[in-house]
Structure formats: structure tokens, C-alpha cells
């Protein structure tokens, strides 16, 4: 029974996090810009840590 309660808490936590993330960008265009900025940040980090 304890395991099911933990899974339920994790599920609701993930749902709350996802909804708050989607609430931050009110349009599909905004979501696309957010994803693009995230990708650019990952790309910059990869370039900085690239082995020469």
C-alpha cells in the first residue's frame, strides 16, 4: 500500500510540474521559443566541454 501512495505522489508532482511549465508559455509559439532556447543552451555547453 505504501508503494502505491508514493507512486501517486510522484505522479501528481510530475503533473503539477508539467502544468506549471506549460503555464509559463501561453502560446505554441512561446513553447517553441522556450524549447529552442533550451537546445541552444545545451549546444553551447557541449561546445564548451568538447574535447579537442
PQR file of N, CA, C, O and H, with PARSE charges and radii, in Angstrom:
ATOM      1  N   UNK A   1       0.821  -1.198   0.000 -0.4000 1.5000
ATOM      2  CA  UNK A   1       0.000   0.000   0.000 -0.0000 2.0000
ATOM      3  C   UNK A   1       0.862   1.258   0.000  0.5500 1.7000
ATOM      4  O   UNK A   1       0.524   2.245  -0.653 -0.5500 1.4000
ATOM      5  N   UNK A   2       1.968   1.223   0.726 -0.4000 1.5000
ATOM      6  CA  UNK A   2       2.863   2.377   0.801 -0.0000 2.0000
ATOM      7  C   UNK A   2       3.450   2.709  -0.569  0.5500 1.7000
ATOM      8  O   UNK A   2       3.621   3.880  -0.909 -0.5500 1.4000
ATOM      9  H   UNK A   2       2.243   0.421   1.256  0.4000 1.0000
ATOM     10  N   UNK A   3       3.754   1.689  -1.344 -0.4000 1.5000
ATOM     11  CA  UNK A   3       4.345   1.875  -2.663 -0.0000 2.0000
ATOM     12  C   UNK A   3       3.378   2.604  -3.600  0.5500 1.7000
ATOM     13  O   UNK A   3       3.791   3.468  -4.373 -0.5500 1.4000
ATOM     14  H   UNK A   3       3.615   0.738  -1.069  0.4000 1.0000
ATOM     15  N   UNK A   4       2.102   2.256  -3.531 -0.4000 1.5000
ATOM     16  CA  UNK A   4       1.096   2.915  -4.365 -0.0000 2.0000
ATOM     17  C   UNK A   4       0.948   4.385  -3.989  0.5500 1.7000
ATOM     18  O   UNK A   4       0.751   5.231  -4.862 -0.5500 1.4000
ATOM     19  H   UNK A   4       1.765   1.554  -2.904  0.4000 1.0000
ATOM     20  N   UNK A   5       1.040   4.693  -2.710 -0.4000 1.5000
ATOM     21  CA  UNK A   5       0.934   6.081  -2.265 -0.0000 2.0000
ATOM     22  C   UNK A   5       2.095   6.899  -2.801  0.5500 1.7000
ATOM     23  O   UNK A   5       1.907   8.028  -3.254 -0.5500 1.4000
ATOM     24  H   UNK A   5       1.200   4.007  -2.001  0.4000 1.0000
ATOM     25  N   UNK A   6       3.296   6.332  -2.752 -0.4000 1.5000
ATOM     26  CA  UNK A   6       4.472   7.028  -3.256 -0.0000 2.0000
ATOM     27  C   UNK A   6       4.345   7.275  -4.761  0.5500 1.7000
ATOM     28  O   UNK A   6       4.653   8.367  -5.238 -0.5500 1.4000
ATOM     29  H   UNK A   6       3.448   5.415  -2.384  0.4000 1.0000
ATOM     30  N   UNK A   7       3.902   6.284  -5.495 -0.4000 1.5000
ATOM     31  CA  UNK A   7       3.728   6.429  -6.940 -0.0000 2.0000
ATOM     32  C   UNK A   7       2.700   7.504  -7.252  0.5500 1.7000
ATOM     33  O   UNK A   7       2.859   8.254  -8.215 -0.5500 1.4000
ATOM     34  H   UNK A   7       3.651   5.397  -5.107  0.4000 1.0000
ATOM     35  N   UNK A   8       1.659   7.584  -6.457 -0.4000 1.5000
ATOM     36  CA  UNK A   8       0.630   8.596  -6.658 -0.0000 2.0000
ATOM     37  C   UNK A   8       1.180   9.997  -6.401  0.5500 1.7000
ATOM     38  O   UNK A   8       0.873  10.929  -7.145 -0.5500 1.4000
ATOM     39  H   UNK A   8       1.529   6.974  -5.675  0.4000 1.0000
ATOM     40  N   UNK A   9       1.980  10.149  -5.366 -0.4000 1.5000
ATOM     41  CA  UNK A   9       2.592  11.442  -5.057 -0.0000 2.0000
ATOM     42  C   UNK A   9       3.527  11.858  -6.186  0.5500 1.7000
ATOM     43  O   UNK A   9       3.530  13.017  -6.598 -0.5500 1.4000
ATOM     44  H   UNK A   9       2.229   9.392  -4.762  0.4000 1.0000
ATOM     45  N   UNK A  10       4.317  10.916  -6.682 -0.4000 1.5000
ATOM     46  CA  UNK A  10       5.233  11.217  -7.790 -0.0000 2.0000
ATOM     47  C   UNK A  10       4.453  11.608  -9.040  0.5500 1.7000
ATOM     48  O   UNK A  10       4.826  12.549  -9.741 -0.5500 1.4000
ATOM     49  H   UNK A  10       4.314   9.974  -6.347  0.4000 1.0000
ATOM     50  N   UNK A  11       3.382  10.893  -9.316 -0.4000 1.5000
ATOM     51  CA  UNK A  11       2.560  11.197 -10.490 -0.0000 2.0000
ATOM     52  C   UNK A  11       1.974  12.600 -10.403  0.5500 1.7000
ATOM     53  O   UNK A  11       2.050  13.368 -11.362 -0.5500 1.4000
ATOM     54  H   UNK A  11       3.079  10.128  -8.747  0.4000 1.0000
ATOM     55  N   UNK A  12       1.389  12.936  -9.253 -0.4000 1.5000
ATOM     56  CA  UNK A  12       0.807  14.269  -9.109 -0.0000 2.0000
ATOM     57  C   UNK A  12       1.877  15.359  -9.141  0.5500 1.7000
ATOM     58  O   UNK A  12       1.634  16.449  -9.660 -0.5500 1.4000
ATOM     59  H   UNK A  12       1.328  12.312  -8.474  0.4000 1.0000
ATOM     60  N   UNK A  13       3.037  15.080  -8.599 -0.4000 1.5000
ATOM     61  CA  UNK A  13       4.133  16.038  -8.654 -0.0000 2.0000
ATOM     62  C   UNK A  13       4.572  16.303 -10.085  0.5500 1.7000
ATOM     63  O   UNK A  13       4.804  17.449 -10.470 -0.5500 1.4000
ATOM     64  H   UNK A  13       3.234  14.195  -8.177  0.4000 1.0000
ATOM     65  N   UNK A  14       4.683  15.238 -10.871 -0.4000 1.5000
ATOM     66  CA  UNK A  14       5.070  15.386 -12.275 -0.0000 2.0000
ATOM     67  C   UNK A  14       4.010  16.146 -13.057  0.5500 1.7000
ATOM     68  O   UNK A  14       4.330  16.967 -13.917 -0.5500 1.4000
ATOM     69  H   UNK A  14       4.494  14.307 -10.559  0.4000 1.0000
ATOM     70  N   UNK A  15       2.750  15.869 -12.754 -0.4000 1.5000
ATOM     71  CA  UNK A  15       1.673  16.589 -13.434 -0.0000 2.0000
ATOM     72  C   UNK A  15       1.695  18.071 -13.073  0.5500 1.7000
ATOM     73  O   UNK A  15       1.508  18.920 -13.944 -0.5500 1.4000
ATOM     74  H   UNK A  15       2.490  15.203 -12.055  0.4000 1.0000
ATOM     75  N   UNK A  16       1.917  18.387 -11.820 -0.4000 1.5000
ATOM     76  CA  UNK A  16       1.968  19.784 -11.390 -0.0000 2.0000
ATOM     77  C   UNK A  16       3.140  20.499 -12.044  0.5500 1.7000
ATOM     78  O   UNK A  16       3.003  21.642 -12.483 -0.5500 1.4000
ATOM     79  H   UNK A  16       2.069  17.697 -11.112  0.4000 1.0000
ATOM     80  N   UNK A  17       4.281  19.845 -12.114 -0.4000 1.5000
ATOM     81  CA  UNK A  17       5.449  20.439 -12.757 -0.0000 2.0000
ATOM     82  C   UNK A  17       5.190  20.682 -14.240  0.5500 1.7000
ATOM     83  O   UNK A  17       5.529  21.741 -14.768 -0.5500 1.4000
ATOM     84  H   UNK A  17       4.392  18.917 -11.758  0.4000 1.0000
ATOM     85  N   UNK A  18       4.593  19.708 -14.906 -0.4000 1.5000
ATOM     86  CA  UNK A  18       4.290  19.860 -16.326 -0.0000 2.0000
ATOM     87  C   UNK A  18       3.301  20.974 -16.596  0.5500 1.7000
ATOM     88  O   UNK A  18       3.468  21.739 -17.545 -0.5500 1.4000
ATOM     89  H   UNK A  18       4.318  18.848 -14.477  0.4000 1.0000
ATOM     90  N   UNK A  19       2.282  21.071 -15.777 -0.4000 1.5000
ATOM     91  CA  UNK A  19       1.287  22.134 -15.966 -0.0000 2.0000
ATOM     92  C   UNK A  19       1.877  23.509 -15.696  0.5500 1.7000
ATOM     93  O   UNK A  19       1.548  24.472 -16.389 -0.5500 1.4000
ATOM     94  H   UNK A  19       2.146  20.449 -15.006  0.4000 1.0000
ATOM     95  N   UNK A  20       2.742  23.609 -14.701 -0.4000 1.5000
ATOM     96  CA  UNK A  20       3.347  24.915 -14.429 -0.0000 2.0000
ATOM     97  C   UNK A  20       4.307  25.308 -15.546  0.5500 1.7000
ATOM     98  O   UNK A  20       4.421  26.487 -15.879 -0.5500 1.4000
ATOM     99  H   UNK A  20       3.009  22.826 -14.138  0.4000 1.0000
ATOM    100  N   UNK A  21       4.995  24.331 -16.124 -0.4000 1.5000
ATOM    101  CA  UNK A  21       5.889  24.625 -17.248 -0.0000 2.0000
ATOM    102  C   UNK A  21       5.088  25.091 -18.456  0.5500 1.7000
ATOM    103  O   UNK A  21       5.488  26.032 -19.142 -0.5500 1.4000
ATOM    104  H   UNK A  21       4.903  23.372 -15.853  0.4000 1.0000
ATOM    105  N   UNK A  22       3.961  24.441 -18.721 -0.4000 1.5000
ATOM    106  CA  UNK A  22       3.126  24.852 -19.847 -0.0000 2.0000
ATOM    107  C   UNK A  22       2.457  26.200 -19.577  0.5500 1.7000
ATOM    108  O   UNK A  22       2.204  26.963 -20.510 -0.5500 1.4000
ATOM    109  H   UNK A  22       3.636  23.676 -18.164  0.4000 1.0000
ATOM    110  N   UNK A  23       2.176  26.492 -18.335 -0.4000 1.5000
ATOM    111  CA  UNK A  23       1.561  27.766 -17.989 -0.0000 2.0000
ATOM    112  C   UNK A  23       2.511  28.935 -18.206  0.5500 1.7000
ATOM    113  O   UNK A  23       2.073  30.075 -18.360 -0.5500 1.4000
ATOM    114  H   UNK A  23       2.381  25.872 -17.578  0.4000 1.0000
ATOM    115  N   UNK A  24       3.791  28.661 -18.217 -0.4000 1.5000
ATOM    116  CA  UNK A  24       4.785  29.713 -18.419 -0.0000 2.0000
ATOM    117  C   UNK A  24       4.818  30.236 -19.841  0.5500 1.7000
ATOM    118  O   UNK A  24       5.254  31.364 -20.071 -0.5500 1.4000
ATOM    119  H   UNK A  24       4.147  27.735 -18.092  0.4000 1.0000
ATOM    120  N   UNK A  25       4.376  29.455 -20.784 -0.4000 1.5000
ATOM    121  CA  UNK A  25       4.346  29.910 -22.169 -0.0000 2.0000
ATOM    122  C   UNK A  25       2.904  29.787 -22.657  0.5500 1.7000
ATOM    123  O   UNK A  25       2.364  28.688 -22.785 -0.5500 1.4000
ATOM    124  H   UNK A  25       4.022  28.539 -20.598  0.4000 1.0000
ATOM    125  N   UNK A  26       2.317  30.907 -22.917 -0.4000 1.5000
ATOM    126  CA  UNK A  26       0.881  30.923 -23.178 -0.0000 2.0000
ATOM    127  C   UNK A  26       0.494  30.537 -24.598  0.5500 1.7000
ATOM    128  O   UNK A  26      -0.691  30.363 -24.882 -0.5500 1.4000
ATOM    129  H   UNK A  26       2.756  31.799 -22.814  0.4000 1.0000
ATOM    130  N   UNK A  27       1.452  30.402 -25.483 -0.4000 1.5000
ATOM    131  CA  UNK A  27       1.132  30.041 -26.861 -0.0000 2.0000
ATOM    132  C   UNK A  27       2.054  28.935 -27.341  0.5500 1.7000
ATOM    133  O   UNK A  27       3.079  28.659 -26.717 -0.5500 1.4000
ATOM    134  H   UNK A  27       2.414  30.544 -25.251  0.4000 1.0000
ATOM    135  N   UNK A  28       1.699  28.315 -28.426 -0.4000 1.5000
ATOM    136  CA  UNK A  28       2.562  27.294 -29.030 -0.0000 2.0000
ATOM    137  C   UNK A  28       3.863  27.948 -29.489  0.5500 1.7000
ATOM    138  O   UNK A  28       4.931  27.344 -29.390 -0.5500 1.4000
ATOM    139  H   UNK A  28       0.867  28.540 -28.933  0.4000 1.0000
ATOM    140  N   UNK A  29       3.776  29.173 -29.986 -0.4000 1.5000
ATOM    141  CA  UNK A  29       4.978  29.887 -30.410 -0.0000 2.0000
ATOM    142  C   UNK A  29       5.907  30.099 -29.223  0.5500 1.7000
ATOM    143  O   UNK A  29       7.122  29.936 -29.344 -0.5500 1.4000
ATOM    144  H   UNK A  29       2.908  29.663 -30.067  0.4000 1.0000
ATOM    145  N   UNK A  30       5.345  30.458 -28.087 -0.4000 1.5000
ATOM    146  CA  UNK A  30       6.153  30.646 -26.881 -0.0000 2.0000
ATOM    147  C   UNK A  30       6.818  29.355 -26.452  0.5500 1.7000
ATOM    148  O   UNK A  30       7.978  29.357 -26.039 -0.5500 1.4000
ATOM    149  H   UNK A  30       4.359  30.590 -27.989  0.4000 1.0000
ATOM    150  N   UNK A  31       6.090  28.249 -26.546 -0.4000 1.5000
ATOM    151  CA  UNK A  31       6.660  26.952 -26.206 -0.0000 2.0000
ATOM    152  C   UNK A  31       7.821  26.627 -27.144  0.5500 1.7000
ATOM    153  O   UNK A  31       8.861  26.138 -26.704 -0.5500 1.4000
ATOM    154  H   UNK A  31       5.147  28.247 -26.881  0.4000 1.0000
ATOM    155  N   UNK A  32       7.644  26.895 -28.424 -0.4000 1.5000
ATOM    156  CA  UNK A  32       8.709  26.647 -29.395 -0.0000 2.0000
ATOM    157  C   UNK A  32       9.954  27.461 -29.098  0.5500 1.7000
ATOM    158  O   UNK A  32      11.072  26.961 -29.220 -0.5500 1.4000
ATOM    159  H   UNK A  32       6.798  27.292 -28.782  0.4000 1.0000
ATOM    160  N   UNK A  33       9.766  28.714 -28.707 -0.4000 1.5000
ATOM    161  CA  UNK A  33      10.911  29.561 -28.362 -0.0000 2.0000
ATOM    162  C   UNK A  33      11.624  29.040 -27.120  0.5500 1.7000
ATOM    163  O   UNK A  33      12.853  29.035 -27.059 -0.5500 1.4000
ATOM    164  H   UNK A  33       8.858  29.121 -28.608  0.4000 1.0000
ATOM    165  N   UNK A  34      10.851  28.602 -26.135 -0.4000 1.5000
ATOM    166  CA  UNK A  34      11.451  28.054 -24.923 -0.0000 2.0000
ATOM    167  C   UNK A  34      12.265  26.802 -25.226  0.5500 1.7000
ATOM    168  O   UNK A  34      13.366  26.632 -24.702 -0.5500 1.4000
ATOM    169  H   UNK A  34       9.852  28.606 -26.185  0.4000 1.0000
ATOM    170  N   UNK A  35      11.731  25.935 -26.063 -0.4000 1.5000
ATOM    171  CA  UNK A  35      12.446  24.708 -26.430 -0.0000 2.0000
ATOM    172  C   UNK A  35      13.707  25.053 -27.211  0.5500 1.7000
ATOM    173  O   UNK A  35      14.751  24.433 -27.012 -0.5500 1.4000
ATOM    174  H   UNK A  35      10.837  26.073 -26.488  0.4000 1.0000
ATOM    175  N   UNK A  36      13.614  26.038 -28.099 -0.4000 1.5000
ATOM    176  CA  UNK A  36      14.771  26.442 -28.887 -0.0000 2.0000
ATOM    177  C   UNK A  36      15.867  27.003 -27.982  0.5500 1.7000
ATOM    178  O   UNK A  36      17.041  26.683 -28.169 -0.5500 1.4000
ATOM    179  H   UNK A  36      12.765  26.541 -28.261  0.4000 1.0000
ATOM    180  N   UNK A  37      15.503  27.828 -27.013 -0.4000 1.5000
ATOM    181  CA  UNK A  37      16.494  28.383 -26.092 -0.0000 2.0000
ATOM    182  C   UNK A  37      17.162  27.280 -25.284  0.5500 1.7000
ATOM    183  O   UNK A  37      18.367  27.326 -25.039 -0.5500 1.4000
ATOM    184  H   UNK A  37      14.549  28.088 -26.862  0.4000 1.0000
ATOM    185  N   UNK A  38      16.378  26.290 -24.871 -0.4000 1.5000
ATOM    186  CA  UNK A  38      16.952  25.154 -24.148 -0.0000 2.0000
ATOM    187  C   UNK A  38      17.941  24.394 -25.003  0.5500 1.7000
ATOM    188  O   UNK A  38      19.009  24.010 -24.525 -0.5500 1.4000
ATOM    189  H   UNK A  38      15.399  26.253 -25.070  0.4000 1.0000
ATOM    190  N   UNK A  39      17.602  24.174 -26.256 -0.4000 1.5000
ATOM    191  CA  UNK A  39      18.509  23.490 -27.175 -0.0000 2.0000
ATOM    192  C   UNK A  39      19.786  24.270 -27.421  0.5500 1.7000
ATOM    193  O   UNK A  39      20.867  23.688 -27.507 -0.5500 1.4000
ATOM    194  H   UNK A  39      16.735  24.486 -26.644  0.4000 1.0000
ATOM    195  N   UNK A  40      19.666  25.578 -27.533 -0.4000 1.5000
ATOM    196  CA  UNK A  40      20.852  26.422 -27.731 -0.0000 2.0000
ATOM    197  C   UNK A  40      21.762  26.372 -26.508  0.5500 1.7000
ATOM    198  O   UNK A  40      22.985  26.350 -26.644 -0.5500 1.4000
ATOM    199  H   UNK A  40      18.787  26.051 -27.463  0.4000 1.0000
ATOM    200  N   UNK A  41      21.172  26.354 -25.322 -0.4000 1.5000
ATOM    201  CA  UNK A  41      21.971  26.272 -24.096 -0.0000 2.0000
ATOM    202  C   UNK A  41      22.716  24.936 -24.031  0.5500 1.7000
ATOM    203  O   UNK A  41      23.879  24.893 -23.629 -0.5500 1.4000
ATOM    204  H   UNK A  41      20.178  26.373 -25.211  0.4000 1.0000
ATOM    205  N   UNK A  42      22.059  23.862 -24.419 -0.4000 1.5000
ATOM    206  CA  UNK A  42      22.713  22.551 -24.435 -0.0000 2.0000
ATOM    207  C   UNK A  42      23.843  22.545 -25.452  0.5500 1.7000
ATOM    208  O   UNK A  42      24.916  21.998 -25.196 -0.5500 1.4000
ATOM    209  H   UNK A  42      21.114  23.896 -24.746  0.4000 1.0000
ATOM    210  N   UNK A  43      23.600  23.152 -26.602 -0.4000 1.5000
ATOM    211  CA  UNK A  43      24.624  23.208 -27.644 -0.0000 2.0000
ATOM    212  C   UNK A  43      25.848  24.002 -27.181  0.5500 1.7000
ATOM    213  O   UNK A  43      26.982  23.589 -27.428 -0.5500 1.4000
ATOM    214  H   UNK A  43      22.728  23.596 -26.810  0.4000 1.0000
ATOM    215  N   UNK A  44      25.630  25.124 -26.521 -0.4000 1.5000
ATOM    216  CA  UNK A  44      26.746  25.922 -26.002 -0.0000 2.0000
ATOM    217  C   UNK A  44      27.539  25.144 -24.958  0.5500 1.7000
ATOM    218  O   UNK A  44      28.769  25.181 -24.952 -0.5500 1.4000
ATOM    219  H   UNK A  44      24.710  25.460 -26.321  0.4000 1.0000
ATOM    220  N   UNK A  45      26.840  24.449 -24.085 -0.4000 1.5000
ATOM    221  CA  UNK A  45      27.522  23.653 -23.062 -0.0000 2.0000
ATOM    222  C   UNK A  45      28.336  22.535 -23.701  0.5500 1.7000
ATOM    223  O   UNK A  45      29.444  22.238 -23.253 -0.5500 1.4000
ATOM    224  H   UNK A  45      25.841  24.419 -24.090  0.4000 1.0000
ATOM    225  N   UNK A  46      27.800  21.922 -24.731 -0.4000 1.5000
ATOM    226  CA  UNK A  46      28.525  20.857 -25.428 -0.0000 2.0000
ATOM    227  C   UNK A  46      29.768  21.419 -26.110  0.5500 1.7000
ATOM    228  O   UNK A  46      30.824  20.786 -26.094 -0.5500 1.4000
ATOM    229  H   UNK A  46      26.900  22.163 -25.095  0.4000 1.0000
ATOM    230  N   UNK A  47      29.649  22.607 -26.710 -0.4000 1.5000
ATOM    231  CA  UNK A  47      30.800  23.227 -27.363 -0.0000 2.0000
ATOM    232  C   UNK A  47      31.895  23.572 -26.347  0.5500 1.7000
ATOM    233  O   UNK A  47      33.081  23.415 -26.635 -0.5500 1.4000
ATOM    234  H   UNK A  47      28.792  23.121 -26.724  0.4000 1.0000
ATOM    235  N   UNK A  48      31.501  24.035 -25.171 -0.4000 1.5000
ATOM    236  CA  UNK A  48      32.491  24.388 -24.145 -0.0000 2.0000
ATOM    237  C   UNK A  48      33.206  23.161 -23.614  0.5500 1.7000
ATOM    238  O   UNK A  48      34.380  23.236 -23.252 -0.5500 1.4000
ATOM    239  H   UNK A  48      30.537  24.163 -24.936  0.4000 1.0000
ATOM    240  N   UNK A  49      32.520  22.039 -23.564 -0.4000 1.5000
ATOM    241  CA  UNK A  49      33.105  20.826 -22.978 -0.0000 2.0000
ATOM    242  C   UNK A  49      33.623  19.843 -24.014  0.5500 1.7000
ATOM    243  O   UNK A  49      33.959  18.703 -23.694 -0.5500 1.4000
ATOM    244  H   UNK A  49      31.566  21.977 -23.858  0.4000 1.0000
ATOM    245  N   UNK A  50      33.685  20.294 -25.247 -0.4000 1.5000
ATOM    246  CA  UNK A  50      34.142  19.412 -26.321 -0.0000 2.0000
ATOM    247  C   UNK A  50      35.643  19.151 -26.164  0.5500 1.7000
ATOM    248  O   UNK A  50      36.420  20.070 -25.903 -0.5500 1.4000
ATOM    249  H   UNK A  50      33.413  21.220 -25.507  0.4000 1.0000
ATOM    250  N   UNK A  51      36.028  17.913 -26.322 -0.4000 1.5000
ATOM    251  CA  UNK A  51      37.452  17.549 -26.263 -0.0000 2.0000
ATOM    252  C   UNK A  51      38.100  17.900 -27.603  0.5500 1.7000
ATOM    253  O   UNK A  51      37.586  17.547 -28.665 -0.5500 1.4000
ATOM    254  H   UNK A  51      35.397  17.167 -26.534  0.4000 1.0000
ATOM    255  N   UNK A  52      39.213  18.587 -27.538 -0.4000 1.5000
ATOM    256  CA  UNK A  52      39.914  18.974 -28.776 -0.0000 2.0000
ATOM    257  C   UNK A  52      40.839  17.913 -29.262  0.5500 1.7000
ATOM    258  O   UNK A  52      41.497  18.090 -30.287 -0.5500 1.4000
ATOM    259  H   UNK A  52      39.631  18.874 -26.676  0.4000 1.0000
TER
END
